[in-house]
Structures are given as C-alpha cells and as structure tokens.
Amino acid sequence: MFSILRKRFGDEGLSNVVTSATKLESTSAKEIAEKLQLEIWRTNAKSSDGVFNLLKLNEKSDDILQSSALSTWVEYVLRLSSFKKDKFLPTG
C-alpha cells in the first residue's frame, strides 16, 4: 500500500496527506496515517534523533512523558530497530 501511495503522491504529497489524515476524527484513519508516517520516515532514512527533534520532543523537557508525540517516537525507534535487525545477515 505504501509504495502505491508513494508513487501516486510522491514523498512530499504523501506527507501532506498523512498530516491531513492525522487531524481527522476517525481513529482508524489516524492509526493508518501514523503508520504511513513511520514508514515515510524509515524510507527516507530519518534517524531516531532526527525524528525526536522533528516531533519537537527536544523542547518538552518537563512534560515529555505527557506528550503524545513520545509514543510515536518510541514506536518509530522500535520499528527502526526491528528493520535493522531483520537486515542483519550472519556470516561464517
């Protein structure tokens, strides 16, 4: 699904669609949009630090644990770690 949407809209267009979808009232639309956003970041090789700053978590020193963006960042880090682990091929 991601590759089809990416071909249709391009990276920037897809990011705009995802941003718009996260503002909808539908919970399922928001979940799909968030998953697409995570995939966009991974495909564009965004580092965990880069996404942390993009979500402005670096500016939330006192209330970082209250931020909904923190769970998005944690999910991205877990996906990124999982993706890298899957790419590992042992030698020997």
C-alpha positions in Angstrom: 0.0 0.0 0.0 2.8 2.4 0.9 4.6 2.0 -2.4 1.4 2.7 -4.4 0.6 5.8 -2.4 4.2 7.0 -2.7 4.2 6.5 -6.5 0.9 8.4 -6.7 1.6 11.4 -4.5 5.4 11.4 -4.2 7.1 11.8 -0.8 6.1 15.4 -0.1 2.5 14.9 -1.3 2.2 11.7 0.8 3.5 13.6 3.9 0.8 16.2 3.3 -1.9 13.5 3.0 -0.7 11.9 6.2 -0.6 15.2 8.1 -4.2 15.9 7.0 -5.3 12.4 7.9 -3.9 12.7 11.5 -6.3 15.6 12.0 -9.4 13.6 11.2 -11.8 12.4 14.0 -11.7 8.8 12.8 -9.5 6.7 15.0 -8.7 4.2 12.2 -7.8 6.9 9.8 -5.4 8.4 12.4 -3.8 5.0 13.0 -3.3 4.4 9.3 -1.8 7.9 8.9 0.6 7.4 11.8 1.8 4.0 10.4 2.3 5.7 7.0 4.3 8.5 8.6 6.5 6.0 10.4 7.1 4.3 7.0 7.9 7.6 5.3 10.5 8.4 8.0 12.0 4.9 7.7 12.1 5.0 3.9 13.8 8.4 4.0 16.3 7.1 6.5 15.4 9.5 9.3 17.4 8.9 12.3 15.8 8.4 15.7 17.4 11.7 16.8 16.1 13.4 13.7 12.5 12.2 14.4 12.9 13.2 18.1 13.7 16.7 17.1 11.1 16.7 14.3 8.4 15.9 16.8 9.8 18.7 19.0 10.4 16.4 21.9 13.7 18.1 22.5 11.7 21.2 23.5 9.5 19.4 26.1 11.9 19.0 29.0 9.5 18.9 31.9 6.4 17.4 30.3 8.0 15.0 27.8 6.3 12.0 29.4 2.9 13.7 28.9 3.5 14.2 25.2 1.5 12.1 22.7 4.4 12.5 20.4 6.6 10.4 22.7 4.7 7.3 21.9 5.0 8.0 18.2 8.8 8.4 18.6 9.1 5.2 20.7 7.1 3.2 18.0 9.4 4.6 15.3 12.5 3.6 17.3 11.1 0.1 17.8 10.3 -0.2 14.1 13.7 1.1 13.1 15.4 -1.4 15.4 13.3 -4.2 14.1 14.0 -3.3 10.5 17.8 -3.1 11.1 17.7 -6.5 12.9 15.9 -8.1 10.0 18.5 -6.8 7.6 21.3 -8.4 9.6 22.8 -11.5 7.9 25.2 -13.5 10.0 28.5 -14.6 8.3 30.5 -17.6 8.9 
